[in-house]
Amino acid sequence: MVAYGAAVTAEQIDIIDLSCERDERELFAGLNCRLQAGEVLQVAGPNGAGKTSLLRILAGLMPATAGDIRYADRSILSGGGRDYWRRHLLFLGHATAIKATLSAEENLSWLCALDHPVERDAIWDALAAVGLRGYEDVPCRQMSAGQQRRVALARLRLQTAKPIWVLDEPFTALDQTAVRALEQQILAFARQGGIAVLTTHHSLDHLSEVRRLELGRMS
Ligand SMILES: Nc1ncnc2c1ncn2[C@@H]1O[C@H](COP(=O)(O)OP(=O)(O)OP(=O)(O)O)[C@@H](O)[C@H]1O
């Protein structure tokens, strides 16, 4: 079995009375949720419900209007708790962050180096694992949307010291085989002590291990 962060077990995440407004419109309020090692949470809800906003707050890219998020009992919204959280967090946004002019290998090299440099061999192995053997040197602009998504997802196999995954629409553009593989990868990651929080419009109802957090309906 491939190890996904087995060296570091996730600590407890507490979302406490969290509220979010954008353009003076309330997206959610009084949100509470506790997550522990081994859990996968799907943030669900219709378009515009605030799923991406919640993930961006978790990733430190957007402020909350009120409330707190605690990791290992320290607020991740400021101070040392924030730095500690960031060392444990791998965030993959809805946009892949892939640079079109760079090759698959170059993209992964610089994306990972923002955190910890990784060896070329490890990158090639990760690309092979996502079905991109032979594409290492191909500029990403010459790849399909699904192949570019696979390049981005290869980070899940490279940044293995991160026990928290926050994934915004990770299944976008993937074919059925890749969807099933990613589902199993996420479950394996959780079983090895990780916590995954993700959004997707793809149904995960067949995975009994996945918890659901439903955000409100648009009025
Ligand atoms: N860049 C932005 N600037 C201002 N308001 C925004 C911005 N992006 C989103 N919003 C507002 O925040 C609301 C929630 O957006 P968000 O992307 O969090 O929803 P979502 O649940 O992820 O939707 P979807 O299912 O369509 O991805 C939107 O309805 C919109 O009003």
PDBQT file of the ligand as one rigid body, heavy atoms in Angstrom, charges set to zero:
ROOT
HETATM    1  N1  LIG A 301     -14.709  36.482  -5.929  1.00  0.00    +0.000 N 
HETATM    2  C1  LIG A 301     -15.834  36.746  -5.284  1.00  0.00    +0.000 A 
HETATM    3  N2  LIG A 301     -16.126  37.982  -4.869  1.00  0.00    +0.000 NA
HETATM    4  C2  LIG A 301     -17.262  38.265  -4.204  1.00  0.00    +0.000 A 
HETATM    5  N3  LIG A 301     -18.197  37.348  -3.913  1.00  0.00    +0.000 NA
HETATM    6  C3  LIG A 301     -17.973  36.103  -4.312  1.00  0.00    +0.000 A 
HETATM    7  C4  LIG A 301     -16.789  35.731  -5.010  1.00  0.00    +0.000 A 
HETATM    8  N4  LIG A 301     -16.848  34.411  -5.260  1.00  0.00    +0.000 NA
HETATM    9  C5  LIG A 301     -18.001  33.986  -4.743  1.00  0.00    +0.000 A 
HETATM   10  N5  LIG A 301     -18.685  35.006  -4.179  1.00  0.00    +0.000 N 
HETATM   11  C6  LIG A 301     -19.987  34.943  -3.499  1.00  0.00    +0.000 C 
HETATM   12  O1  LIG A 301     -19.909  33.909  -2.536  1.00  0.00    +0.000 OA
HETATM   13  C7  LIG A 301     -20.981  33.013  -2.741  1.00  0.00    +0.000 C 
HETATM   14  C8  LIG A 301     -20.470  31.618  -2.423  1.00  0.00    +0.000 C 
HETATM   15  O2  LIG A 301     -19.489  31.255  -3.372  1.00  0.00    +0.000 OA
HETATM   16  P1  LIG A 301     -18.720  29.883  -3.241  1.00  0.00    +0.000 P 
HETATM   17  O3  LIG A 301     -17.762  29.836  -4.372  1.00  0.00    +0.000 OA
HETATM   18  O4  LIG A 301     -18.199  29.739  -1.860  1.00  0.00    +0.000 OA
HETATM   19  O5  LIG A 301     -19.921  28.864  -3.434  1.00  0.00    +0.000 OA
HETATM   20  P2  LIG A 301     -19.909  27.302  -3.746  1.00  0.00    +0.000 P 
HETATM   21  O6  LIG A 301     -20.877  26.673  -2.801  1.00  0.00    +0.000 OA
HETATM   22  O7  LIG A 301     -18.523  26.777  -3.726  1.00  0.00    +0.000 OA
HETATM   23  O8  LIG A 301     -20.499  27.271  -5.199  1.00  0.00    +0.000 OA
HETATM   24  P3  LIG A 301     -20.278  26.276  -6.462  1.00  0.00    +0.000 P 
HETATM   25  O9  LIG A 301     -21.016  25.007  -6.157  1.00  0.00    +0.000 OA
HETATM   26  O10 LIG A 301     -20.906  27.029  -7.585  1.00  0.00    +0.000 OA
HETATM   27  O11 LIG A 301     -18.795  26.087  -6.641  1.00  0.00    +0.000 OA
HETATM   28  C9  LIG A 301     -21.455  33.208  -4.158  1.00  0.00    +0.000 C 
HETATM   29  O12 LIG A 301     -22.842  33.018  -4.242  1.00  0.00    +0.000 OA
HETATM   30  C10 LIG A 301     -21.098  34.613  -4.452  1.00  0.00    +0.000 C 
HETATM   31  O13 LIG A 301     -22.197  35.434  -4.105  1.00  0.00    +0.000 OA
ENDROOT
TORSDOF 0
